[in-house]
Amino acid sequence: MSKLLKNSFGASVIITALYLSLFYPLILINKFDLFDLVLVTLSISPGIFIMVLIYNLDEYDKEPLWLLSIAFIFGAMNLHLDVDILDYLYSLINTENNLIRVGEEALSVGITEELLKFLVVILIIYPNKNFDEPFDGIVYAVFVGMGFATAENLAFVMNGSASLAIMRMLSAVPAHFVFAVIMGYYLGKAKTNKKSKFLYIVLSLIIPIFFHSLYDYFLFLENIPFIWVGGFVTLLIAFFIAKNSIIEHLGASPFRKK
């Protein structure tokens, strides 16, 4: 496991460096400074590390890089739709009760973001012939989720600070990761279990929405001291579910040597 982590970390550093090289010309023409480059690094490195780690975990039948790239790109493109949809949904919320209003906002975010990610996987990735084992659901869902999380990170951080980048590195990115794993787990089950296919597809959307909305709800209630602990507990529970989901699907690979 330590070797896997070292290899994933090394590869993510190289990929991040290559990505940052694209931003360097902006420094030369004074559109960017070194601090901006630090913010970009803090924004993109967590998602890249997670994608490399998941890719390396898929040791029995690697997914094609072109399809993973499509998953990432469409996940990132979802951010634009997400902003427009949430602006509209927020305009419909006029509840005076703070607890209810925050609940409606959190549910709006959870439904919108998870539904957009779900649509990318179910419409573009799920029918593809390369999706041929349970763990593939997790791999593709994570790449879609990290595409969205990376784009969202860049948008927030470039309008914020290094402290915001670090906070999101430790909270928002891991949250998108575990929600994606849970979604991918059930999509993997649906792909390989024809009898309960519809049930698993429904669960692949409902359960991530539940955890995402609950997580956001605790974070959005800023006026209640220590209520954020509820978000941390929600994320921790989702993390253990995601961990067990990864272990189960890795063990269920039809390409695994007995």
C-alpha positions as CSV (number, residue, x, y, z in Angstrom):
1,M,0.0,0.0,0.0
2,S,2.9,2.4,0.8
3,K,4.4,1.7,-2.6
4,L,1.0,2.5,-4.2
5,L,0.8,5.8,-2.3
6,K,4.4,6.8,-3.2
7,N,3.8,6.0,-6.9
8,S,0.5,7.9,-6.9
9,F,2.0,10.9,-5.2
10,G,5.0,11.0,-7.6
11,A,2.8,10.7,-10.7
12,S,0.4,13.4,-9.3
13,V,3.3,15.8,-8.8
14,I,4.5,15.3,-12.4
15,I,1.0,15.8,-13.8
16,T,0.5,18.9,-11.6
17,A,3.8,20.3,-12.8
18,L,2.9,19.7,-16.4
19,Y,-0.5,21.4,-15.8
20,L,1.1,24.4,-14.1
21,S,3.5,24.8,-17.0
22,L,0.5,25.9,-19.1
23,F,-0.1,28.8,-16.7
24,Y,3.5,30.0,-16.7
25,P,3.2,32.1,-19.8
26,L,0.6,34.2,-17.9
27,I,3.3,35.1,-15.4
28,L,5.6,36.2,-18.2
29,I,3.0,38.6,-19.6
30,N,2.1,39.8,-16.0
31,K,-1.4,38.4,-16.0
32,F,-0.5,36.0,-13.2
33,D,1.9,36.2,-10.3
34,L,3.6,33.4,-8.3
35,F,1.0,33.6,-5.5
36,D,-1.7,32.9,-8.1
37,L,0.4,29.9,-9.2
38,V,0.5,28.6,-5.6
39,L,-3.3,28.9,-5.4
40,V,-3.7,27.0,-8.7
41,T,-1.4,24.3,-7.3
42,L,-3.4,24.0,-4.1
43,S,-6.6,23.8,-6.2
44,I,-5.7,21.1,-8.6
45,S,-3.2,18.9,-6.8
46,P,-5.7,17.1,-4.5
47,G,-8.0,16.0,-7.3
48,I,-5.1,14.9,-9.5
49,F,-3.7,12.8,-6.6
50,I,-7.1,11.1,-6.0
51,M,-7.5,10.3,-9.7
52,V,-4.0,8.8,-10.0
53,L,-4.6,6.8,-6.8
54,I,-7.9,5.4,-8.1
55,Y,-6.3,4.7,-11.5
56,N,-3.5,2.8,-9.8
57,L,-5.9,0.8,-7.6
58,D,-7.6,-0.5,-10.7
59,E,-4.9,-3.1,-11.3
60,Y,-6.8,-5.8,-13.0
61,D,-8.2,-4.1,-16.1
62,K,-7.1,-0.4,-16.6
63,E,-9.6,2.0,-18.1
64,P,-8.6,3.8,-21.3
65,L,-7.1,7.3,-20.7
66,W,-9.2,8.8,-23.4
67,L,-12.4,7.8,-21.7
68,L,-11.2,8.9,-18.3
69,S,-10.3,12.2,-19.9
70,I,-13.8,12.6,-21.2
71,A,-15.2,11.8,-17.8
72,F,-13.0,14.5,-16.2
73,I,-13.7,17.1,-18.9
74,F,-17.5,16.7,-18.7
75,G,-17.3,16.7,-14.9
76,A,-15.5,20.1,-15.1
77,M,-17.9,21.5,-17.6
78,N,-20.8,20.7,-15.3
79,L,-19.7,23.6,-13.1
80,H,-21.2,26.1,-15.5
81,L,-24.6,24.3,-15.5
82,D,-24.4,24.0,-11.7
83,V,-24.0,27.7,-11.2
84,D,-26.9,28.6,-13.5
85,I,-29.2,26.0,-12.0
86,L,-28.4,26.9,-8.4
87,D,-28.9,30.6,-9.1
88,Y,-32.4,29.8,-10.3
89,L,-33.2,27.4,-7.5
90,Y,-31.9,29.9,-4.8
91,S,-34.2,32.6,-6.3
92,L,-37.2,30.4,-5.6
93,I,-36.3,30.0,-1.9
94,N,-38.1,32.6,0.3
95,T,-38.5,30.8,3.6
96,E,-38.0,33.0,6.6
97,N,-37.1,30.1,9.0
98,N,-33.3,29.9,8.9
99,L,-33.2,26.1,9.5
100,I,-35.6,25.4,6.7
101,R,-34.1,27.9,4.3
102,V,-30.6,26.4,4.9
103,G,-32.0,22.9,4.4
104,E,-33.6,23.9,1.1
105,E,-30.2,25.4,0.0
106,A,-28.3,22.4,1.0
107,L,-30.8,20.1,-0.7
108,S,-30.6,22.2,-3.9
109,V,-26.8,21.9,-4.0
110,G,-26.9,18.2,-3.2
111,I,-29.5,17.3,-5.9
112,T,-28.0,19.6,-8.6
113,E,-24.4,18.6,-8.2
114,E,-24.9,14.9,-7.8
115,L,-27.5,14.8,-10.6
116,L,-25.2,16.5,-13.0
117,K,-22.3,14.1,-12.2
118,F,-24.7,11.1,-12.4
119,L,-25.9,12.2,-15.9
120,V,-22.4,12.2,-17.2
121,V,-21.7,8.7,-16.0
122,I,-25.0,7.2,-16.9
123,L,-25.4,8.7,-20.3
124,I,-21.8,8.8,-21.6
125,I,-19.8,6.2,-19.6
126,Y,-22.2,3.6,-18.5
127,P,-23.1,2.3,-22.0
128,N,-19.5,2.1,-23.1
129,K,-18.0,-1.4,-23.5
130,N,-15.0,-0.5,-21.3
131,F,-17.3,-0.3,-18.3
132,D,-17.1,-4.1,-17.8
133,E,-16.4,-4.7,-14.1
134,P,-17.9,-3.4,-10.8
135,F,-14.9,-1.2,-9.9
136,D,-15.2,0.7,-13.1
137,G,-18.2,2.5,-11.8
138,I,-16.1,3.9,-9.0
139,V,-13.2,4.8,-11.3
140,Y,-15.4,6.7,-13.8
141,A,-17.6,8.4,-11.1
142,V,-14.4,9.6,-9.3
143,F,-13.0,11.1,-12.5
144,V,-16.2,12.9,-13.1
145,G,-16.4,14.1,-9.5
146,M,-12.8,15.2,-9.5
147,G,-13.3,17.1,-12.8
148,F,-16.2,19.0,-11.1
149,A,-14.3,19.5,-7.8
150,T,-11.1,20.8,-9.5
151,A,-13.1,23.3,-11.6
152,E,-15.0,24.4,-8.5
153,N,-11.8,24.7,-6.5
154,L,-10.2,26.9,-9.2
155,A,-13.3,29.1,-9.2
156,F,-13.5,29.5,-5.5
157,V,-9.7,29.8,-4.8
158,M,-8.9,32.3,-7.5
159,N,-11.5,34.6,-5.8
160,G,-10.3,33.7,-2.3
161,S,-7.0,32.9,-0.7
162,A,-4.5,30.3,0.2
163,S,-6.3,29.5,3.4
164,L,-9.5,28.8,1.4
165,A,-7.5,26.6,-0.9
166,I,-6.2,24.6,2.1
167,M,-9.6,24.4,3.7
168,R,-11.2,23.1,0.5
169,M,-8.3,20.6,0.1
170,L,-9.1,19.1,3.4
171,S,-12.9,19.2,3.1
172,A,-14.6,19.8,-0.2
173,V,-12.3,17.7,-2.4
174,P,-12.5,14.6,-0.1
175,A,-16.3,15.1,0.1
176,H,-16.7,15.0,-3.7
177,F,-14.4,12.0,-3.7
178,V,-16.4,9.9,-1.2
179,F,-19.7,10.9,-2.8
180,A,-18.4,9.8,-6.2
181,V,-17.2,6.5,-4.8
182,I,-20.6,5.8,-3.3
183,M,-22.3,6.7,-6.6
184,G,-19.9,4.6,-8.6
185,Y,-20.3,1.6,-6.2
186,Y,-24.0,1.3,-7.0
187,L,-23.5,2.0,-10.7
188,G,-21.0,-0.9,-10.7
189,K,-23.5,-3.1,-9.0
190,A,-26.2,-2.1,-11.6
191,K,-23.9,-2.9,-14.5
192,T,-23.2,-6.4,-13.2
193,N,-26.5,-7.3,-11.6
194,K,-29.3,-7.2,-14.2
195,K,-32.1,-8.3,-11.9
196,S,-31.7,-5.3,-9.5
197,K,-30.3,-2.9,-12.1
198,F,-33.0,-0.2,-11.7
199,L,-32.8,-0.3,-7.9
200,Y,-29.0,0.2,-7.9
201,I,-29.2,3.0,-10.4
202,V,-31.7,4.8,-8.1
203,L,-29.5,4.2,-5.1
204,S,-26.5,5.5,-7.0
205,L,-28.2,8.9,-7.1
206,I,-30.3,9.0,-3.9
207,I,-27.5,8.0,-1.4
208,P,-24.9,10.5,-2.6
209,I,-27.6,13.2,-2.6
210,F,-28.4,12.4,1.0
211,F,-24.8,12.5,2.2
212,H,-24.0,15.6,0.1
213,S,-27.0,17.5,1.3
214,L,-26.5,16.5,4.9
215,Y,-22.9,17.5,4.8
216,D,-23.6,20.9,3.3
217,Y,-26.5,21.5,5.7
218,F,-24.1,21.4,8.7
219,L,-21.6,23.6,7.0
220,F,-24.2,26.2,5.8
221,L,-25.5,26.7,9.4
222,E,-22.7,29.1,10.3
223,N,-24.6,30.9,13.1
224,I,-24.7,27.8,15.3
225,P,-21.4,27.1,17.2
226,F,-19.7,23.8,16.4
227,I,-22.5,22.7,14.1
228,W,-19.8,22.0,11.5
229,V,-18.8,19.0,13.6
230,G,-22.0,17.3,12.1
231,G,-20.5,17.9,8.6
232,F,-17.2,16.2,9.7
233,V,-19.1,13.2,11.2
234,T,-21.2,12.9,8.0
235,L,-18.0,13.0,5.9
236,L,-16.3,10.4,8.1
237,I,-19.3,8.0,7.8
238,A,-19.3,8.5,4.1
239,F,-15.6,7.9,4.0
240,F,-15.9,4.5,5.7
241,I,-18.7,3.5,3.4
242,A,-16.5,4.5,0.4
243,K,-13.5,2.6,1.7
244,N,-15.6,-0.6,2.1
245,S,-17.1,0.0,-1.3
246,I,-13.7,0.1,-2.9
247,I,-12.5,-3.0,-1.2
248,E,-15.6,-4.9,-2.1
249,H,-15.5,-4.0,-5.8
250,L,-11.8,-4.7,-6.1
251,G,-12.4,-8.2,-4.7
252,A,-15.3,-8.7,-7.1
253,S,-13.3,-8.1,-10.3
254,P,-13.8,-10.9,-12.9
255,F,-10.3,-10.2,-14.1
256,R,-8.8,-10.9,-10.8
257,K,-6.6,-14.0,-10.7
258,K,-8.0,-16.6,-8.4
